[in-house]
């Protein structure tokens, strides 16, 4: 990629990929997929905390403020379009991929899409959700606006004061309803849908949606190895445990394949 393209990409504020803390000398780029209802800005602390050799490419799902296009309520379609948005950044440097909660299965499908194109991410980090083939594991999802707002308050997903503002509240509810529909409707095949990238699950001790046994279900969806790292906290543990999470990410990336990015040969008789 030439300098003019690099500058254009880094300063883009209308597309799906946001570089919130540019690291022009980075050796690895981490594609970061936010949780349901969130924008790329929710990943700002992580983007800033990563070491200088890792640059965060934060995904702005469509339908958010400043996000291009209408909301997408199909995880696979969303991931395919994210892969397309990543093409300008495909300059030979390795990708890693990270996703939290709904973002975990988005990240899983983005990784699959990259691998189908011959681009092999060095690692997939996930947190806050059961494995792709296990579904949400939640019997009673919030349905009404009041139930959704109550859950957002309980989890601390949105600052409570903002939910009192009618215009902001309605915008959040529109996005969250769409994301809940996408997340609850997604289910991968246990045997055929895997990634070659090694998977690291970041587990919080008091997450109401996933425990250690459920987290280990991700092992079945990778042929590249699995590890689990535990942290104290609830569903949104990243804010309190940011330094520790970044330490784990940095260590795991250091054990990945050698640079530059390795490209998988397109299989002629494989599962893709």
Backbone bond lengths (Angstrom), bond angles and torsions (degrees), N, CA, C in turn:
res aa  C-N    CA-C-N  psi(-1)  N-CA   C-N-CA  omega(-1)  CA-C   N-CA-C  phi
1 X - - - 1.459 - - 1.519 109.67 -
2 X 1.341 117.20 131.75 1.453 118.62 -179.01 1.519 110.73 -79.61
3 X 1.366 116.31 169.81 1.458 121.18 -174.54 1.517 112.36 -61.57
4 X 1.338 117.27 -37.61 1.455 119.70 -177.83 1.518 111.40 -65.94
5 X 1.336 116.44 -39.45 1.469 120.08 177.93 1.523 110.10 -67.06
6 X 1.335 116.49 -42.75 1.460 120.56 179.46 1.521 110.39 -58.88
7 X 1.333 117.68 -43.18 1.459 121.55 -179.42 1.516 110.51 -65.42
8 X 1.333 116.22 -42.18 1.462 120.57 -179.82 1.524 110.65 -62.36
9 X 1.320 116.69 -44.70 1.453 120.81 -177.78 1.517 110.75 -64.34
10 X 1.322 116.74 -45.24 1.455 120.76 -176.30 1.521 111.97 -63.63
11 X 1.338 118.25 -31.02 1.448 121.07 -175.41 1.532 112.89 -96.23
12 X 1.324 118.25 0.63 1.461 121.64 -178.24 1.522 110.52 -65.79
13 X 1.326 116.90 125.03 1.463 121.27 178.19 1.512 111.57 -119.77
14 X 1.320 117.78 12.74 1.457 120.70 -179.33 1.524 112.18 -118.78
15 X 1.317 118.01 -19.88 1.454 120.95 -178.82 1.513 112.22 -81.33
16 X 1.301 115.79 -168.59 1.456 121.34 -176.65 1.515 113.36 -87.41
17 X 1.320 118.45 -17.39 1.466 121.71 -176.28 1.523 109.31 -109.16
18 X 1.317 115.95 123.21 1.466 121.43 -179.86 1.530 109.74 -117.31
19 X 1.313 115.53 128.40 1.467 120.37 173.92 1.523 106.23 -99.85
20 X 1.319 115.93 99.12 1.461 121.11 -172.50 1.521 112.41 -83.07
21 X 1.330 117.29 -19.74 1.463 121.56 177.69 1.525 107.49 -143.98
22 X 1.343 117.34 83.71 1.467 121.08 -173.45 1.525 112.91 -56.11
23 X 1.314 115.32 137.87 1.465 122.30 176.07 1.519 106.90 -134.41
24 X 1.335 117.32 80.02 1.466 121.07 -172.14 1.519 114.67 -59.27
25 X 1.328 117.76 -23.58 1.463 120.25 -179.88 1.521 112.82 -97.05
26 X 1.322 116.59 11.76 1.465 120.26 -177.84 1.526 111.00 -60.78
27 X 1.336 114.84 144.67 1.459 120.78 177.51 1.530 111.55 -97.50
28 X 1.329 116.23 -19.53 1.467 122.60 179.89 1.519 108.33 -131.75
29 X 1.320 115.80 142.37 1.463 120.79 173.86 1.521 108.76 -115.44
30 X 1.336 115.27 128.04 1.459 120.48 -178.97 1.528 109.68 -105.28
31 X 1.323 116.05 115.50 1.459 122.18 176.56 1.520 107.42 -78.91
32 X 1.332 117.78 120.87 1.456 122.22 -173.25 1.524 110.18 -114.96
33 X 1.335 116.53 121.46 1.461 123.10 -175.63 1.525 109.40 -109.32
34 X 1.328 118.84 115.70 1.464 121.21 -174.64 1.520 113.58 -74.84
35 X 1.321 115.04 169.83 1.460 122.60 -179.91 1.529 111.06 -76.91
36 X 1.318 115.39 172.76 1.463 121.26 -179.03 1.529 111.01 -57.33
37 X 1.324 115.76 133.42 1.453 121.55 177.62 1.510 115.03 85.09
38 X 1.337 117.40 -9.85 1.463 120.82 -173.80 1.521 111.38 -95.32
39 X 1.318 114.41 158.72 1.462 121.82 173.41 1.517 108.99 -105.79
40 X 1.317 115.84 176.30 1.462 120.29 178.14 1.520 111.49 -58.88
41 X 1.333 116.85 -31.02 1.464 120.91 -177.42 1.519 112.53 -60.48
42 X 1.327 117.36 -25.65 1.463 120.20 178.71 1.521 111.51 -61.65
43 X 1.327 116.83 -19.04 1.457 121.88 -177.15 1.531 112.59 -97.00
44 X 1.320 117.02 6.68 1.465 120.74 -179.19 1.527 112.68 -55.94
45 X 1.353 119.36 -48.26 1.479 117.93 179.98 1.527 112.82 -58.34
46 X 1.323 117.26 -40.40 1.466 119.77 178.41 1.520 110.55 -65.32
47 X 1.327 117.20 -45.07 1.466 121.30 -179.29 1.533 110.83 -57.03
48 X 1.309 116.02 -39.20 1.467 120.62 -177.60 1.521 112.24 -79.11
49 X 1.333 117.49 -24.27 1.459 120.44 -176.36 1.523 112.93 -87.10
50 X 1.318 117.88 -17.57 1.463 120.38 -179.12 1.532 110.50 -64.77
51 X 1.315 118.21 148.40 1.470 119.77 178.05 1.522 110.86 -64.79
52 X 1.327 115.43 162.41 1.457 120.45 -173.37 1.509 115.40 -61.44
53 X 1.323 117.57 -20.27 1.471 118.78 -178.55 1.530 111.95 -88.56
54 X 1.348 117.05 1.39 1.465 121.43 177.80 1.531 108.58 -122.99
55 X 1.326 116.17 121.65 1.460 121.03 179.30 1.522 109.62 -109.00
56 X 1.331 116.36 130.46 1.458 121.19 -179.33 1.521 110.65 -85.64
57 X 1.333 116.13 127.63 1.460 123.03 170.40 1.521 106.12 -104.46
58 X 1.322 117.18 99.18 1.459 121.92 -172.49 1.525 110.26 -90.30
59 X 1.321 115.78 129.21 1.457 121.16 -174.74 1.523 110.53 -85.01
60 X 1.323 115.29 128.42 1.461 122.34 172.44 1.527 107.05 -101.62
61 X 1.324 116.16 98.77 1.458 118.96 179.55 1.528 109.77 -59.45
62 X 1.314 117.63 148.43 1.468 119.45 179.44 1.525 111.21 -66.14
63 X 1.332 115.39 153.05 1.457 120.61 179.32 1.506 113.54 95.54
64 X 1.350 117.37 -14.36 1.462 119.93 174.47 1.525 109.34 -80.46
65 X 1.312 115.72 166.89 1.464 119.16 177.17 1.521 109.55 -59.10
66 X 1.317 116.46 122.68 1.454 121.33 -179.19 1.500 113.70 82.49
67 X 1.333 117.98 -2.91 1.454 121.02 179.31 1.518 110.82 -88.09
68 X 1.327 116.08 134.99 1.456 120.62 -176.23 1.520 110.81 -76.09
69 X 1.336 116.95 137.07 1.453 121.61 172.58 1.516 114.01 90.92
70 X 1.334 114.81 174.33 1.455 122.64 179.15 1.525 110.00 -86.37
71 X 1.343 117.63 155.80 1.464 120.45 177.68 1.527 111.66 -56.97
72 X 1.318 116.06 146.99 1.464 122.62 179.01 1.524 107.55 -114.70
73 X 1.334 116.85 125.03 1.466 119.27 -176.45 1.521 113.06 -107.50
74 X 1.324 116.45 22.18 1.459 121.95 174.97 1.525 108.28 -124.94
75 X 1.330 116.73 119.15 1.464 121.36 -173.91 1.525 112.03 -60.37
76 X 1.316 117.88 -42.92 1.464 120.31 -178.15 1.524 111.32 -66.58
77 X 1.331 116.65 -41.86 1.467 119.18 176.96 1.516 110.61 -63.08
78 X 1.328 116.24 -43.48 1.463 120.65 179.13 1.522 110.64 -58.68
79 X 1.335 116.56 -46.17 1.464 120.77 -178.87 1.522 111.76 -64.55
80 X 1.329 117.03 -39.64 1.455 119.99 178.50 1.514 112.20 -62.10
81 X 1.307 115.76 -38.44 1.464 119.24 179.29 1.525 111.51 -73.54
82 X 1.326 116.92 -33.09 1.468 119.62 173.83 1.518 109.92 -63.45
83 X 1.346 116.67 -41.61 1.451 118.77 177.74 1.523 110.30 -57.79
84 X 1.341 117.48 -42.26 1.463 120.64 178.65 1.530 110.88 -62.23
85 X 1.325 116.52 -39.44 1.464 120.79 -179.85 1.537 111.65 -67.67
86 X 1.316 116.16 -21.36 1.472 120.33 -179.31 1.523 113.21 -83.15
87 X 1.320 117.94 -11.30 1.467 119.81 -174.51 1.530 113.44 -57.00
88 X 1.345 120.46 -40.13 1.474 118.70 178.64 1.527 113.84 -62.77
89 X 1.330 116.53 -18.03 1.468 120.75 -178.73 1.523 112.44 -96.14
90 X 1.307 116.54 -0.29 1.462 121.62 -175.81 1.518 109.45 -84.24
91 X 1.343 115.00 77.90 1.458 120.83 -173.84 1.526 112.86 -111.19
92 X 1.331 116.51 16.68 1.458 120.36 178.19 1.504 114.43 100.77
93 X 1.338 116.84 -17.77 1.461 118.67 175.08 1.521 109.75 -73.97
94 X 1.343 117.72 148.23 1.462 119.87 -177.34 1.530 112.17 -66.34
95 X 1.321 115.10 148.64 1.450 122.67 167.67 1.522 109.21 -102.26
96 X 1.333 115.84 141.62 1.457 122.64 157.98 1.529 104.58 -114.88
97 X 1.325 117.86 164.40 1.457 121.02 -178.50 1.526 108.80 -135.38
98 X 1.336 116.36 139.54 1.465 121.62 179.23 1.518 109.32 -136.03
99 X 1.340 115.92 142.27 1.452 120.06 174.26 1.508 110.94 -151.12
100 X 1.336 115.69 144.80 1.467 121.19 178.61 1.517 110.17 -117.15
101 X 1.329 115.84 135.87 1.466 122.74 176.95 1.535 109.21 57.92
102 X 1.330 119.96 -123.65 1.463 119.56 175.43 1.526 110.68 -53.87
103 X 1.324 116.58 -35.81 1.458 120.81 179.58 1.510 113.49 -59.88
104 X 1.351 117.64 -21.53 1.461 120.16 179.05 1.521 111.77 -64.85
105 X 1.344 116.45 -45.70 1.465 117.73 -179.71 1.533 111.05 -76.78
106 X 1.341 117.28 -27.66 1.469 119.04 171.00 1.526 108.78 -62.15
107 X 1.337 116.46 -46.18 1.472 120.73 179.97 1.529 111.40 -62.75
108 X 1.320 116.81 -38.90 1.462 121.58 177.13 1.524 110.56 -60.35
109 X 1.327 116.90 -46.65 1.463 120.20 -179.12 1.528 111.77 -72.29
110 X 1.326 118.11 -32.32 1.471 120.37 173.80 1.528 109.60 -63.16
111 X 1.332 116.34 -42.77 1.464 120.52 177.74 1.520 110.81 -60.93
112 X 1.325 117.04 -43.64 1.466 120.58 177.60 1.530 110.74 -61.72
113 X 1.325 117.01 -41.60 1.468 120.82 -179.40 1.523 110.96 -65.51
114 X 1.326 116.87 -40.92 1.464 120.21 177.25 1.517 110.46 -63.30
115 X 1.327 116.88 -45.24 1.458 120.15 -178.80 1.523 111.64 -65.21
116 X 1.327 116.31 -35.09 1.468 119.21 177.41 1.523 111.18 -64.03
117 X 1.342 116.48 -24.98 1.463 122.44 178.07 1.529 112.08 -89.97
118 X 1.326 117.23 2.05 1.454 119.98 -179.59 1.507 114.48 88.11
119 X 1.327 117.03 8.43 1.468 121.19 177.37 1.517 107.40 -103.54
120 X 1.314 117.34 119.22 1.460 120.88 -172.90 1.525 111.03 -106.61
121 X 1.336 117.97 101.38 1.471 119.72 176.42 1.520 111.36 -58.07
122 X 1.321 115.14 146.07 1.457 119.32 -175.66 1.520 112.32 -78.11
123 X 1.355 117.95 -23.18 1.465 120.03 177.40 1.522 109.31 -166.36
124 X 1.336 114.31 148.76 1.465 122.50 173.61 1.523 108.43 -114.78
125 X 1.343 116.47 121.40 1.461 122.62 175.72 1.529 108.40 -103.94
126 X 1.327 117.03 133.32 1.460 120.89 179.50 1.517 109.95 -137.30
127 X 1.333 115.56 157.33 1.461 120.53 178.80 1.526 109.09 -161.41
128 X 1.330 115.01 154.15 1.456 120.41 168.56 1.511 117.21 77.59
129 X 1.336 118.20 11.03 1.472 118.90 179.80 1.516 111.09 -151.77
130 X 1.341 115.65 146.14 1.455 120.75 173.21 1.519 110.27 -63.50
131 X 1.329 115.71 169.78 1.457 120.46 -173.45 1.521 111.97 -66.15
132 X 1.326 117.40 161.71 1.462 121.23 -177.49 1.527 114.35 -55.24
133 X 1.335 117.64 -31.63 1.468 120.06 -178.01 1.524 113.12 -94.23
134 X 1.330 117.81 -1.43 1.460 121.22 -178.26 1.529 113.57 -99.08
135 X 1.319 117.01 -6.16 1.457 119.02 -178.42 1.517 111.65 67.20
136 X 1.328 115.91 -167.82 1.461 120.09 -177.01 1.522 112.70 -77.30
137 X 1.341 115.94 -31.35 1.450 118.08 -177.07 1.515 113.15 70.41
138 X 1.326 116.36 22.50 1.465 122.23 -179.99 1.522 107.94 -115.93
139 X 1.326 116.34 119.47 1.464 119.85 -175.61 1.521 112.66 -73.01
140 X 1.314 116.40 -43.50 1.461 120.21 -174.35 1.518 110.65 -120.69
141 X 1.309 115.79 90.83 1.456 120.30 176.52 1.525 109.50 -72.39
142 X 1.324 117.75 146.94 1.466 119.25 175.97 1.521 110.47 -62.94
143 X 1.309 116.75 132.24 1.459 122.06 -175.53 1.520 112.58 -110.89
144 X 1.316 116.98 -46.55 1.460 120.26 -176.56 1.525 110.17 -83.87
145 X 1.324 115.78 164.04 1.466 119.75 178.06 1.521 110.89 -58.46
146 X 1.334 115.84 -39.95 1.462 120.18 -178.18 1.526 111.04 -65.28
147 X 1.329 116.48 -39.52 1.463 120.00 178.56 1.520 111.42 -67.30
148 X 1.326 117.00 -40.01 1.461 120.61 179.07 1.523 110.37 -64.69
149 X 1.333 116.90 -45.39 1.466 120.45 179.76 1.527 110.27 -62.51
150 X 1.340 116.85 -40.74 1.462 120.10 179.45 1.528 111.01 -61.73
151 X 1.326 116.63 -41.31 1.462 119.52 179.24 1.530 110.76 -67.16
152 X 1.321 117.48 -42.28 1.462 120.48 179.28 1.522 110.90 -60.56
153 X 1.347 115.85 -38.50 1.466 119.82 178.47 1.524 110.79 -68.32
154 X 1.334 116.32 -43.73 1.463 120.46 -177.60 1.523 111.59 -63.08
155 X 1.334 116.35 -40.28 1.462 120.82 -178.16 1.527 112.75 -80.57
156 X 1.336 116.30 -17.48 1.464 119.33 -174.19 1.504 112.29 73.39
157 X 1.347 116.29 27.63 1.466 120.82 -176.83 1.519 112.25 -72.56
158 X 1.336 116.78 -27.43 1.462 122.40 -178.74 1.521 107.40 -136.32
159 X 1.342 119.04 136.62 1.465 120.18 176.56 1.521 110.71 -52.90
160 X 1.332 116.38 129.08 1.460 120.97 -172.71 1.527 112.68 -56.30
161 X 1.325 117.01 -37.70 1.462 120.28 -178.31 1.517 113.14 -61.70
162 X 1.327 116.39 -33.74 1.461 119.76 -179.01 1.528 111.70 -68.93
163 X 1.328 116.49 -30.90 1.461 119.53 -179.73 1.520 112.37 -70.56
164 X 1.329 117.01 -12.90 1.464 120.70 177.09 1.522 111.99 -84.61
165 X 1.323 117.41 -9.79 1.463 120.76 -179.59 1.521 108.88 -92.27
166 X 1.324 118.43 113.92 1.482 121.52 -171.74 1.521 114.35 -52.92
167 X 1.328 118.40 -43.96 1.459 120.44 -176.84 1.521 110.48 -66.42
168 X 1.329 116.79 -44.45 1.463 120.38 180.00 1.518 109.81 -67.66
169 X 1.326 116.92 -42.81 1.462 121.89 -179.25 1.520 110.81 -57.61
170 X 1.334 117.31 -44.41 1.455 120.16 -178.52 1.525 111.31 -67.00
171 X 1.328 116.60 -39.59 1.467 119.89 178.70 1.528 110.58 -63.19
172 X 1.329 116.64 -42.33 1.462 121.07 178.95 1.520 110.63 -64.21
173 X 1.316 116.86 -44.17 1.462 120.39 -178.44 1.526 111.46 -62.45
174 X 1.317 117.23 -39.26 1.466 120.55 179.16 1.521 110.84 -60.98
175 X 1.317 116.19 -45.40 1.466 121.05 -179.42 1.519 111.20 -68.96
176 X 1.337 116.68 -44.21 1.461 120.63 -176.19 1.527 111.12 -65.67
177 X 1.325 117.63 -41.39 1.462 120.11 178.15 1.526 110.64 -58.61
178 X 1.326 116.46 -42.90 1.461 120.82 178.49 1.532 110.90 -63.46
179 X 1.329 116.69 -44.65 1.463 120.72 -177.95 1.525 111.57 -67.88
180 X 1.324 116.94 -38.85 1.463 119.75 177.07 1.527 110.37 -61.60
181 X 1.312 116.11 -39.93 1.464 120.50 179.00 1.531 109.92 -63.48
182 X 1.319 116.57 -44.01 1.467 120.72 179.23 1.528 110.84 -64.02
183 X 1.320 116.84 -45.23 1.455 121.64 -175.74 1.529 111.50 -67.64
184 X 1.321 116.92 -44.06 1.462 119.93 -177.95 1.519 112.02 -72.74
185 X 1.329 117.96 -24.73 1.457 121.11 -178.55 1.515 114.50 -87.37
186 X 1.331 116.49 -3.60 1.463 120.11 -176.29 1.526 110.92 -91.01
187 X 1.315 116.91 133.76 1.455 122.33 173.89 1.523 108.13 -153.35
188 X 1.326 116.26 125.88 1.468 121.19 179.90 1.520 110.17 -97.05
189 X 1.308 115.48 159.28 1.455 120.96 176.21 1.526 109.30 -78.31
190 X 1.321 115.82 133.61 1.459 121.20 -175.54 1.526 112.51 -63.01
191 X 1.320 116.98 -36.52 1.462 120.07 -169.83 1.526 113.96 -97.96
192 X 1.330 117.67 -32.14 1.462 119.32 -171.74 1.521 114.35 -102.34
193 X 1.315 118.57 -16.26 1.464 120.47 -174.56 1.524 109.83 -108.54
194 X 1.322 113.99 97.89 1.458 122.07 -179.16 1.526 109.18 -136.19
195 X 1.320 115.32 171.28 1.460 121.15 173.02 1.522 108.35 -121.60
196 X 1.329 115.86 156.06 1.461 120.82 175.11 1.522 111.17 -84.27
197 X 1.329 116.43 -22.60 1.462 120.36 -179.76 1.527 110.42 -66.05
198 X 1.323 117.70 141.34 1.462 119.28 171.78 1.522 110.08 -65.03
199 X 1.321 116.34 147.96 1.466 122.27 -176.56 1.526 109.62 -114.61
200 X 1.326 116.49 133.15 1.459 122.57 171.86 1.521 108.26 -116.51
201 X 1.335 116.58 121.29 1.455 120.14 176.10 1.524 109.01 -95.87
202 X 1.331 115.75 129.37 1.460 123.22 178.14 1.525 107.16 -100.48
203 X 1.318 117.41 105.16 1.465 122.58 -170.80 1.522 111.28 -105.26
204 X 1.323 115.97 127.93 1.465 120.32 173.86 1.526 109.21 -96.31
205 X 1.320 116.40 145.21 1.464 122.14 -168.83 1.523 113.43 -68.15
206 X 1.327 117.78 -27.16 1.465 120.31 -175.58 1.523 112.14 -121.59
207 X 1.330 116.84 31.20 1.465 119.72 177.83 1.531 108.76 -71.32
208 X 1.337 118.46 123.29 1.466 119.89 -177.92 1.523 113.60 -72.14
209 X 1.332 118.36 -11.31 1.455 121.36 -173.07 1.526 114.30 -104.28
210 X 1.325 117.89 -17.04 1.467 119.22 -176.35 1.526 109.51 -153.54
211 X 1.332 115.78 131.60 1.457 121.12 174.69 1.530 108.73 -110.22
212 X 1.321 116.52 -175.12 1.469 120.10 -174.33 1.527 111.43 -62.84
213 X 1.325 117.13 -40.83 1.469 119.50 179.87 1.525 110.83 -62.89
214 X 1.342 116.67 -44.15 1.465 120.10 179.49 1.523 110.75 -66.51
215 X 1.324 116.71 -37.73 1.465 120.27 179.19 1.523 110.81 -61.01
216 X 1.322 116.36 -37.31 1.470 119.87 -178.57 1.525 111.84 -68.85
217 X 1.318 117.27 -13.67 1.456 119.82 175.26 1.515 112.49 -61.21
218 X 1.327 117.11 -22.86 1.465 120.49 177.15 1.526 111.92 -64.99
219 X 1.330 116.65 -22.35 1.466 120.38 179.98 1.528 111.44 -57.37
220 X 1.335 115.90 -31.60 1.463 120.35 -177.08 1.529 112.73 -73.95
221 X 1.328 116.84 -9.06 1.464 119.77 -174.90 1.524 112.82 -110.09
222 X 1.317 116.92 18.19 1.461 119.82 174.96 1.526 109.48 -139.43
223 X 1.313 114.94 143.12 1.461 121.10 172.16 1.520 110.56 -101.92
224 X 1.323 116.43 5.77 1.455 120.39 -173.09 1.505 115.89 -111.22
225 X 1.324 118.45 11.78 1.456 120.20 179.26 1.515 111.98 104.24
226 X 1.334 115.83 153.51 1.466 121.75 -176.07 1.518 109.51 -139.84
227 X 1.326 115.85 140.81 1.457 120.73 173.16 1.524 108.75 -140.80
228 X 1.313 116.09 156.94 1.465 121.94 -179.18 1.517 108.88 -131.16
229 X 1.319 115.90 130.32 1.465 121.88 176.84 1.520 108.55 -120.08
230 X 1.325 118.07 132.70 1.462 122.68 -174.91 1.524 111.49 -108.31
231 X 1.340 113.95 145.37 1.462 121.58 -179.11 1.529 108.71 -140.78
232 X 1.314 118.00 151.52 1.465 119.44 172.30 1.534 110.33 -73.90
233 X 1.330 115.55 153.63 1.461 118.96 175.25 1.515 112.75 126.36
234 X 1.330 115.27 176.63 1.448 122.48 -179.13 1.516 111.92 -97.04
235 X 1.337 115.15 -154.50 1.462 119.72 -174.85 1.524 111.72 -60.32
236 X 1.334 116.72 -40.23 1.470 120.14 179.24 1.527 109.66 -102.68
237 X 1.328 114.55 62.45 1.460 121.85 -177.52 1.522 113.22 -77.37
238 X 1.344 116.55 -17.91 1.463 119.47 -170.71 1.517 112.18 -58.71
239 X 1.328 117.07 -38.60 1.462 119.57 -178.34 1.511 112.81 -60.01
240 X 1.346 116.87 -41.73 1.458 120.52 -177.57 1.517 112.45 -82.57
241 X 1.312 117.10 -25.60 1.464 121.14 -174.61 1.524 112.21 -113.31
242 X 1.317 117.13 24.41 1.458 121.18 -172.13 1.528 112.54 -56.80
243 X 1.317 117.60 -47.67 1.466 120.26 -177.27 1.529 110.72 -61.60
244 X 1.331 116.39 -41.28 1.464 120.21 -179.03 1.530 111.44 -69.11
245 X 1.341 115.85 -38.66 1.463 119.58 178.64 1.525 110.39 -64.44
246 X 1.312 116.83 -45.43 1.466 120.29 179.57 1.526 110.56 -63.28
247 X 1.321 117.11 -36.12 1.464 120.34 177.28 1.526 110.38 -60.80
248 X 1.337 116.55 -44.06 1.463 120.50 178.48 1.525 110.52 -65.17
249 X 1.334 116.47 -46.35 1.467 119.85 179.51 1.520 110.93 -57.30
250 X 1.315 116.73 -46.20 1.464 121.20 -177.84 1.524 111.24 -62.21
251 X 1.335 115.81 -42.42 1.462 119.78 179.63 1.523 111.24 -66.13
252 X 1.337 117.43 -41.53 1.452 120.69 -179.66 1.528 111.45 -66.78
253 X 1.317 116.79 -39.46 1.466 119.76 178.75 1.525 110.86 -66.28
254 X 1.315 116.56 -29.82 1.468 119.92 -179.99 1.519 111.70 -69.07
255 X 1.338 117.39 -19.08 1.465 120.27 -179.53 1.518 112.39 -96.88
256 X 1.358 117.20 2.60 1.453 121.31 -176.97 1.513 112.36 -77.29
257 X 1.346 115.85 -176.55 1.467 121.07 179.80 1.521 111.71 -59.74
258 X 1.300 115.61 153.41 1.460 120.92 179.93 1.519 110.60 -66.19
259 X 1.326 115.73 150.48 1.456 121.89 175.31 1.530 108.68 -79.82
260 X 1.323 119.07 157.49 1.452 128.39 -3.09 1.519 112.49 -74.42
261 X 1.329 115.31 177.48 1.449 120.68 -175.47 1.525 112.60 -54.59
262 X 1.311 114.25 132.99 1.446 119.10 178.11 1.515 109.37 -88.22
263 X 1.314 116.31 137.04 1.459 121.10 179.48 1.518 108.70 -109.67
264 X 1.316 113.80 128.78 1.460 118.58 179.63 1.514 109.76 -76.28
265 X 1.331 115.51 140.50 1.457 119.34 173.45 1.517 108.41 -68.67
266 X 1.320 117.11 138.77 1.452 119.83 177.39 1.529 109.30 -63.91
267 X 1.310 115.26 125.12 1.461 119.56 -178.95 1.501 110.73 -73.96
268 X 1.318 115.79 142.12 1.459 119.54 178.91 1.511 111.36 -95.21
269 X 1.326 116.70 -19.22 1.458 117.31 -179.17 1.510 111.71 -137.13
270 X 1.333 117.47 21.72 1.458 121.21 -176.52 1.519 112.76 -84.37
271 X 1.352 113.77 -171.35 1.461 119.59 -175.88 1.501 112.17 -71.55
272 X 1.353 120.46 -17.15 1.453 120.31 178.60 1.518 107.43 -84.79
